[in-house]
Amino acid sequence: MFRNTRSAQRVIFLVSILFASALCPSFTAKSQDVLLPMNHVDAMLDPRTLGVNHGNPIFRKGIISGRYMEDDIHGQCADASFAQWEDFPLKRCTYRQSDKNVPSGKIATVIMLNPEKELLAKWLVASCVIVKGNTGIRSCAKKLAKEVIFASGSQFAVAGIVLEDMNNENVQHAYTFRDGVTVMLQGGLEVGFPGVFTESANNLALDPNTTVESTASERAPARIQSTWRKMYKNYKGSNAKDVTGTKWLDVVRTLYQDAWKRGHDNSLPETVEKYRNDLMVAKCYALMGIQPPG
């Protein structure tokens, strides 16, 4: 009898929170112990949610469309490690991209920590609940998911070279990454290098002892959702960490690792807080045009 009463009270409590968040979106930002709405998570796991064309999903793999760097030329990516990422299941992938100036295509190697489809879906939905409350979650998550796909293909590059055809001209530009951010390395390639690079350049990009001279731009968008320094500072306000220069890499690494750990902690209840990814929340506020609560 006591258990039934407690269960009923919990249901009433959760319903009251959801009702209040519908009236005031910022309420949810302060009450993230609400359960993650799994109906929206399930929807984001369906490739058709992002749109269809003649009955077929526009994004064939749904929210993880665009993970071209996972197509390892050896058949599968290998387990990897990297300084300050020792406790995470990194993957080292050597991939090939077509280039009109290189008949055999350009080959690069990158170390990544990409979220599983289920974790990504929960990050997306949790971000939208925090930003939007209990209204417009599905449309928010869809918009945020497409932003992630176009920004990175939901690929988080810890280190190495990322090849991108920036202008759809079949010319691959090489970008060196650290901690999910494009950087300039001492002795490394220029930002967006369009030519043919050597194996030594790739090895330098993968060497944790190579000095990071600076981020490649002032905005320094962080993967997987392209969060600028300014977006993070606007979200965190007076609680923001120092993001000047290469200190931004420390912030991005810490936030991504924190979100990853909580998302994989089976001892935590399936709440919005468990799947809070501050980098994604900051981007979501900017994408939705909503000012974060003070």
JOTA-V790992 format. One record per residue. N is the residue number from 0. SS is DSSP state (alpha for helix, beta for strand, coil for the rest). PSI is psi as a letter, one per 40 degrees, with the letter a starting at -180 (* if undefined). NEAR is the number of other C-alpha atoms within 8 Angstrom. Layout:
# JOTA-V790992
n=N ss=SS psi=PSI near=NEAR
n=N ss=SS psi=PSI near=NEAR
This chain:
# JOTA-V790992
n=0 ss=coil psi=d near=4
n=1 ss=alpha psi=d near=5
n=2 ss=alpha psi=d near=6
n=3 ss=alpha psi=d near=7
n=4 ss=alpha psi=d near=8
n=5 ss=alpha psi=d near=8
n=6 ss=alpha psi=d near=8
n=7 ss=alpha psi=d near=8
n=8 ss=alpha psi=d near=8
n=9 ss=alpha psi=d near=8
n=10 ss=alpha psi=d near=8
n=11 ss=alpha psi=d near=8
n=12 ss=alpha psi=d near=8
n=13 ss=alpha psi=d near=10
n=14 ss=alpha psi=d near=8
n=15 ss=alpha psi=d near=8
n=16 ss=alpha psi=d near=11
n=17 ss=alpha psi=d near=11
n=18 ss=alpha psi=d near=9
n=19 ss=alpha psi=d near=9
n=20 ss=alpha psi=d near=13
n=21 ss=alpha psi=d near=10
n=22 ss=alpha psi=d near=6
n=23 ss=coil psi=g near=9
n=24 ss=alpha psi=d near=14
n=25 ss=alpha psi=e near=12
n=26 ss=alpha psi=d near=10
n=27 ss=alpha psi=d near=16
n=28 ss=alpha psi=d near=11
n=29 ss=alpha psi=e near=6
n=30 ss=coil psi=g near=8
n=31 ss=coil psi=e near=10
n=32 ss=coil psi=e near=7
n=33 ss=coil psi=i near=11
n=34 ss=beta psi=i near=9
n=35 ss=coil psi=h near=10
n=36 ss=coil psi=h near=7
n=37 ss=alpha psi=d near=6
n=38 ss=alpha psi=d near=6
n=39 ss=alpha psi=d near=10
n=40 ss=alpha psi=d near=12
n=41 ss=alpha psi=d near=8
n=42 ss=alpha psi=d near=8
n=43 ss=alpha psi=e near=14
n=44 ss=coil psi=e near=11
n=45 ss=coil psi=h near=8
n=46 ss=alpha psi=d near=14
n=47 ss=alpha psi=e near=11
n=48 ss=alpha psi=d near=10
n=49 ss=alpha psi=e near=13
n=50 ss=coil psi=i near=9
n=51 ss=beta psi=i near=11
n=52 ss=beta psi=h near=7
n=53 ss=coil psi=f near=4
n=54 ss=coil psi=e near=5
n=55 ss=beta psi=i near=8
n=56 ss=beta psi=h near=12
n=57 ss=coil psi=d near=10
n=58 ss=coil psi=h near=12
n=59 ss=coil psi=d near=8
n=60 ss=coil psi=e near=7
n=61 ss=alpha psi=b near=14
n=62 ss=alpha psi=e near=16
n=63 ss=alpha psi=f near=10
n=64 ss=coil psi=i near=11
n=65 ss=coil psi=e near=9
n=66 ss=coil psi=g near=10
n=67 ss=alpha psi=d near=7
n=68 ss=alpha psi=e near=10
n=69 ss=alpha psi=e near=9
n=70 ss=coil psi=g near=12
n=71 ss=coil psi=h near=12
n=72 ss=coil psi=e near=8
n=73 ss=coil psi=e near=6
n=74 ss=coil psi=d near=6
n=75 ss=coil psi=i near=9
n=76 ss=coil psi=i near=12
n=77 ss=beta psi=i near=7
n=78 ss=beta psi=i near=8
n=79 ss=beta psi=i near=9
n=80 ss=coil psi=i near=10
n=81 ss=coil psi=i near=8
n=82 ss=coil psi=h near=6
n=83 ss=coil psi=e near=4
n=84 ss=coil psi=f near=8
n=85 ss=coil psi=d near=7
n=86 ss=coil psi=e near=4
n=87 ss=coil psi=i near=7
n=88 ss=coil psi=g near=8
n=89 ss=beta psi=i near=12
n=90 ss=beta psi=h near=12
n=91 ss=beta psi=h near=12
n=92 ss=beta psi=h near=15
n=93 ss=beta psi=h near=14
n=94 ss=beta psi=i near=13
n=95 ss=beta psi=h near=10
n=96 ss=beta psi=h near=9
n=97 ss=beta psi=i near=12
n=98 ss=beta psi=h near=12
n=99 ss=coil psi=d near=8
n=100 ss=coil psi=e near=5
n=101 ss=beta psi=g near=9
n=102 ss=beta psi=d near=7
n=103 ss=beta psi=e near=6
n=104 ss=beta psi=i near=10
n=105 ss=beta psi=i near=11
n=106 ss=beta psi=h near=8
n=107 ss=beta psi=i near=12
n=108 ss=beta psi=h near=13
n=109 ss=beta psi=i near=15
n=110 ss=beta psi=h near=14
n=111 ss=beta psi=i near=13
n=112 ss=coil psi=g near=12
n=113 ss=coil psi=h near=7
n=114 ss=coil psi=i near=10
n=115 ss=coil psi=i near=6
n=116 ss=alpha psi=d near=9
n=117 ss=alpha psi=d near=9
n=118 ss=alpha psi=d near=10
n=119 ss=alpha psi=d near=10
n=120 ss=alpha psi=d near=12
n=121 ss=alpha psi=d near=11
n=122 ss=alpha psi=d near=12
n=123 ss=alpha psi=d near=12
n=124 ss=alpha psi=d near=15
n=125 ss=alpha psi=d near=13
n=126 ss=alpha psi=d near=14
n=127 ss=alpha psi=d near=14
n=128 ss=alpha psi=d near=13
n=129 ss=alpha psi=d near=14
n=130 ss=alpha psi=d near=15
n=131 ss=alpha psi=e near=13
n=132 ss=coil psi=b near=17
n=133 ss=coil psi=e near=12
n=134 ss=coil psi=h near=7
n=135 ss=coil psi=f near=7
n=136 ss=alpha psi=d near=13
n=137 ss=alpha psi=d near=8
n=138 ss=alpha psi=d near=7
n=139 ss=alpha psi=d near=11
n=140 ss=alpha psi=d near=13
n=141 ss=alpha psi=d near=11
n=142 ss=alpha psi=d near=8
n=143 ss=alpha psi=d near=12
n=144 ss=alpha psi=d near=10
n=145 ss=alpha psi=d near=10
n=146 ss=alpha psi=d near=9
n=147 ss=alpha psi=d near=13
n=148 ss=alpha psi=d near=13
n=149 ss=alpha psi=d near=8
n=150 ss=alpha psi=d near=11
n=151 ss=alpha psi=e near=13
n=152 ss=coil psi=f near=13
n=153 ss=coil psi=f near=17
n=154 ss=coil psi=h near=13
n=155 ss=coil psi=h near=12
n=156 ss=beta psi=h near=16
n=157 ss=beta psi=d near=12
n=158 ss=beta psi=i near=14
n=159 ss=beta psi=a near=16
n=160 ss=beta psi=h near=13
n=161 ss=beta psi=h near=12
n=162 ss=beta psi=h near=10
n=163 ss=beta psi=h near=8
n=164 ss=coil psi=g near=10
n=165 ss=coil psi=d near=8
n=166 ss=coil psi=e near=6
n=167 ss=coil psi=f near=6
n=168 ss=coil psi=e near=6
n=169 ss=coil psi=f near=9
n=170 ss=coil psi=h near=13
n=171 ss=coil psi=h near=13
n=172 ss=beta psi=h near=12
n=173 ss=beta psi=h near=13
n=174 ss=beta psi=h near=15
n=175 ss=beta psi=h near=15
n=176 ss=beta psi=i near=15
n=177 ss=beta psi=h near=12
n=178 ss=coil psi=f near=12
n=179 ss=coil psi=e near=15
n=180 ss=beta psi=i near=13
n=181 ss=beta psi=h near=14
n=182 ss=beta psi=i near=14
n=183 ss=beta psi=h near=14
n=184 ss=beta psi=i near=13
n=185 ss=coil psi=h near=8
n=186 ss=coil psi=e near=4
n=187 ss=coil psi=a near=9
n=188 ss=coil psi=i near=11
n=189 ss=coil psi=i near=7
n=190 ss=coil psi=h near=10
n=191 ss=coil psi=f near=7
n=192 ss=beta psi=h near=9
n=193 ss=coil psi=e near=8
n=194 ss=coil psi=a near=5
n=195 ss=coil psi=h near=6
n=196 ss=coil psi=i near=6
n=197 ss=coil psi=i near=6
n=198 ss=alpha psi=d near=6
n=199 ss=alpha psi=d near=6
n=200 ss=alpha psi=d near=10
n=201 ss=alpha psi=d near=13
n=202 ss=alpha psi=d near=9
n=203 ss=alpha psi=d near=9
n=204 ss=alpha psi=d near=14
n=205 ss=alpha psi=e near=11
n=206 ss=coil psi=h near=7
n=207 ss=coil psi=e near=6
n=208 ss=coil psi=e near=4
n=209 ss=coil psi=h near=9
n=210 ss=coil psi=h near=6
n=211 ss=beta psi=h near=10
n=212 ss=beta psi=d near=9
n=213 ss=beta psi=i near=9
n=214 ss=beta psi=i near=13
n=215 ss=coil psi=e near=9
n=216 ss=coil psi=i near=6
n=217 ss=coil psi=d near=5
n=218 ss=coil psi=d near=7
n=219 ss=coil psi=f near=12
n=220 ss=coil psi=h near=10
n=221 ss=beta psi=h near=13
n=222 ss=coil psi=i near=14
n=223 ss=coil psi=e near=13
n=224 ss=coil psi=e near=14
n=225 ss=coil psi=g near=11
n=226 ss=beta psi=h near=15
n=227 ss=coil psi=i near=11
n=228 ss=alpha psi=d near=11
n=229 ss=alpha psi=d near=7
n=230 ss=alpha psi=d near=11
n=231 ss=alpha psi=d near=13
n=232 ss=alpha psi=d near=10
n=233 ss=alpha psi=d near=9
n=234 ss=alpha psi=d near=11
n=235 ss=alpha psi=d near=8
n=236 ss=alpha psi=b near=8
n=237 ss=alpha psi=e near=4
n=238 ss=alpha psi=e near=5
n=239 ss=coil psi=i near=9
n=240 ss=coil psi=i near=6
n=241 ss=coil psi=h near=7
n=242 ss=coil psi=e near=10
n=243 ss=coil psi=i near=6
n=244 ss=coil psi=b near=7
n=245 ss=coil psi=e near=11
n=246 ss=alpha psi=d near=9
n=247 ss=alpha psi=d near=11
n=248 ss=alpha psi=d near=12
n=249 ss=alpha psi=d near=9
n=250 ss=alpha psi=d near=11
n=251 ss=alpha psi=d near=12
n=252 ss=alpha psi=d near=10
n=253 ss=alpha psi=d near=8
n=254 ss=alpha psi=d near=11
n=255 ss=alpha psi=d near=10
n=256 ss=alpha psi=d near=8
n=257 ss=alpha psi=d near=9
n=258 ss=alpha psi=d near=13
n=259 ss=alpha psi=d near=9
n=260 ss=alpha psi=d near=8
n=261 ss=alpha psi=d near=10
n=262 ss=alpha psi=d near=9
n=263 ss=coil psi=e near=6
n=264 ss=coil psi=h near=7
n=265 ss=coil psi=e near=5
n=266 ss=coil psi=e near=4
n=267 ss=coil psi=i near=7
n=268 ss=coil psi=i near=7
n=269 ss=coil psi=g near=7
n=270 ss=beta psi=i near=11
n=271 ss=coil psi=d near=14
n=272 ss=coil psi=d near=9
n=273 ss=coil psi=d near=11
n=274 ss=coil psi=f near=13
n=275 ss=coil psi=h near=11
n=276 ss=coil psi=h near=12
n=277 ss=alpha psi=d near=8
n=278 ss=alpha psi=d near=13
n=279 ss=alpha psi=d near=12
n=280 ss=alpha psi=d near=13
n=281 ss=alpha psi=d near=13
n=282 ss=alpha psi=d near=14
n=283 ss=alpha psi=d near=12
n=284 ss=alpha psi=d near=13
n=285 ss=alpha psi=d near=10
n=286 ss=alpha psi=d near=8
n=287 ss=alpha psi=e near=7
n=288 ss=coil psi=f near=6
n=289 ss=coil psi=h near=8
n=290 ss=coil psi=h near=7
n=291 ss=coil psi=i near=8
n=292 ss=coil psi=i near=4
n=293 ss=coil psi=* near=3
